[in-house]
Every structure is written in C-alpha cells, then in structure tokens.
C-alpha cells in the first residue's frame, strides 16, 4: 500500500469515528441536526412522540393536520421516510397503507401501539339493549366494509390506555437514542401524570351518568365508554365512511327514545350529515364529540384540550336529560 493511500484510509477512518461521535446513538438514522428522526402515523402518536421526545426529536406525521386518518394513502416519499426513520410509531389496523409501508420498509425501530394494550372488539350495538339481537348485529357488520380484523383501534380515547402508549413511546425513544434516555423517562412520567389527572376529571365528571347512552356518528368511543361506564350507540362503524342500514337507523331511533337521549354527537373530520339527519328526525340536539384522530389547529388545540371539551359536551348532553 502506498503511503498516500494509507493516509487516505486513516483520514477516512478518523472521519467515520467523528461522524459516529457526532450523531451519537442515533447512528445512521440520525438527522444532520443530530436529532432523532421519528415518523408517526397520525396525531395521537405524533403528539406523544413530540411531548416525550422534546428537543431531542424531529417528528413527522404521515397524516396531515385536519385529515381524516382512516384510509390514508401515502406518497412514495412518505413510504421511503418510514424506511429511513430513526423510530416509527404507528397503530396497526387503523391505516392499512401505513401497515403495508412498515411491513415493506424493514424499519429497524418500531413502536406498534396495539402491541402495548390489547384491542377490544366493540360491536356497533355493544351495551345496547333495545337495539340488540343478531339481526342488528348482522346489520352492523354489513355497515363496516373495512372492519378491522385486529379489533377497535381507537385506544387513545381512553386516557388510561393512552398513558400505556406513552410509556411504550418513551421506551422506544430511549432505546433508539440511549444518550437521552433519562430525559425521555422524565418526560414520560410527566405525560403519564397529566393523563392521570385527565382520567380523574372524566371519572368525576361522568360518575353521575353511569349506564347512560350516547349516540355518536362513528364508533370511536368504545374504550372511553368502557372506562367510565357509559354506553356508546354508534350510527356508523369503526370506519367513519361506512353507511348504516335503514334497519340500523331504526334500531338507534328506538334506543334513543327508550333511554332519554338528548343529543346526537358528530365529529369534526368526517361528514356530519348523517348525524344531523338523525338528530332532526328525532328532534334531538347535535354536538361535537371529537375522536382526536387529527387536530385542525395544533397551535390552539391538543389532545388534552380536545378531550376536556369532549367531557364538557358529554356532561351537557347527559345533564340535559331526564
Ligand atoms: Zn376512527
């Protein structure tokens, strides 16, 4: 080997050592600015990654603000970003395009939310009595063409389960970027404490209304209902684009009349027309129950503010009955 070539090799080796030192534990997935690049599939996971990651991470959300996340389609560039991310945080069964991108990308570090907390199978008429029976169940199944084989994905709407996701995201960040593990742990603890406070507010606020029914346009609130002992009667399925059958609508009308329902809830991101029609037919009010699948104005709202508004709207709806 010529002295010049040996020198060049030494220089290259030194540069490699410097590069490793500069990007720390992030390794090849770390960004030029030294932060850990995190790709999150939709708002609730993006929010956890940002809150727990703080200044050490740069989070990209595959679902743009204000976009309904079900049936999301990804650009080739977004698919590539999944493969090159320092950490991918997603929820299997909510967005098939993301599931596919993760499967194909061979992403090395992944936090998959449904592996952290078991998913329940919330039928459309679960908890209902007036609308029960196999006929209605069949109608419910027919109204869910994109039913999720893995169960109801809307786990983040229960603050206690969301805290479990927070712990999982915190662990994932600490493993992907051990240099800042202590900071991730501290920030995880803070997030879990804030969620415990929110859980206590829901528990206290909804305690007088245990066993009451609420009618909602999309079946996103099964976990929240289970946690606080109220009962979801959903017009559409777990996928908000699904259309209910006439038999399903008639069953909901019977149940609403029988249980003193005052309000039909709709959500901000999907088409509220169905809920508005049902409310008009039944002479009921409409109000927003937001599944926090995306936040339209992240400078104004976040998971906590939207959930507190949900609680207020539920209390108003229940308080106005009897
Ligand atoms: Zn949903």
Boltz pocket constraint, residues with backbone or C-beta under 6 A from the ligand:
constraints:
  - pocket:
      binder: B
      contacts: [[A, 70], [A, 154], [A, 218], [A, 220], [A, 238], [A, 239], [A, 240], [A, 291], [A, 293]]
      max_distance: 6.0
